[in-house]
Amino acid sequence: MNIILRIALILLSIIFFILITYFLKKKHLNLRQSLVWYLASIILVCISIFPKILEFIASMFGIVEKTNAAFLIVIAFLLLIAFQNNITILKNKESINNLIRETSILKSKIDEESKKNAK
């Protein structure tokens, strides 16, 4: 790997790490989401500093080209994010359904009280 490319990747990874911290402090990310992004940033720094890691991963899976190993890592990371987002969506859906039930119960109680007061 070219030294300029390695330095650029390291700098971008550090900037990415700082951005994650900034968004975490501003409450745009929760801790669970930020851990996945921190992991991605650390992996990117490690691969930038030690490019032999990519060769090792490629040889482990029997992949000839390092770029294909990089694609494998990226695809695995994206699947992890998709799975995490799916879990979050399901939890939010349950919360919304509970809120709908509670709201309808409260509305029916208010309607009953207003009918009693109207008599």
N, C-alpha and C positions, 0 to 999 in steps of 0.2 A: 504494500500500500504506500502510495506517495506520501512524503512527510507533510506537504502542504494540505493534502486531503485529511490526514490524521489530525493535524492541528485544527483545521476547520471543524471537523467532527467533534473534537474535544470542546472547542469553544461553543458550538451550537448545543452540545449536551449540557454544558454548564448554564447557558442562557435558558434552556428548556427547564432545568432544575430550578432556577430562580423564578421562572414564570409559574411553575407549579406551586412553589411556596407562596408567591404573591396571591394567586387565585385561592389558595387554601386560607390565607389570612383574610381575604376579602369575602370569604364564605361562598365563593362561586363553585368550589369543589368541596365535597365532604371527605373525611379522612379515608374512608374505604376506597373511593375513586382515586385519591391522590397517591395511595400506596402503589397502585398498578402503574401510574405514570412515573412515580419515583423509580420503580423497578426498571421500567423501560429506559429511563435516563441513565441509570447505573449500568445497565447492560450495554447501552450505546457507548458510554465512556470506556468500559472494559474492552469492548471490541475495537474501539479507536486506539487505545493504548497498546493492547495486545492483539494484533490482527491474527495471530496464530490460533486464537480461540475459534475463530470462524473456520479455519482449516481443520481443526480438531472435530468440531461439530459436523462438518461436511464428511470427514472420514468415518465418524461414528455411524452416520446414517447411510454410508455408501454413496454419497453424492460427490460427483467429480468436480463440479464447479463451485467456487466459493459464493458466487452470486446466487446460485440456487439455494445454498444453505441460508443466505441472508433472507431470501424470499420465504423460506420455511420458518425462520424465526419471526418474521413480520406477520405471516399468516397465523401462526400460533398465538401471537400477541393480540391480533385482531379478533380471533375467536374467543380469547379470554375476555376481552372488552365486551364483545357481543353477549357472552354468557352473563357477565356481571350486569350489563344493562337490562337484560331480560329478567333477571332476578329483581332488580329495582322496579321495573315496570309492573311485575306481578304483585309486589308488595304495595305499590301505590294503588293498583287496581283494587286490592282488598280494602285498603284504607278508604278509598272513594266509596265503595259499596257500603261500608260501615257508616260513613257519614250520611249517605243517602237514606239508609234505614233510620238513623237517629233523627234526621231532619223530618222525615215523614211522620215519625212517632210524635215529635214535638209539635208539628203542624196539626196533627189530629187532636192533640190535647188542647191546643190553643183554640181550635174550632169548637171543641166541646165547651170550653169555658166561655167563649163568646156567645154560644147559643144559650147557656145557662144565664148569663148576665142580661141577655136580650129579653128573657121572659119576665 
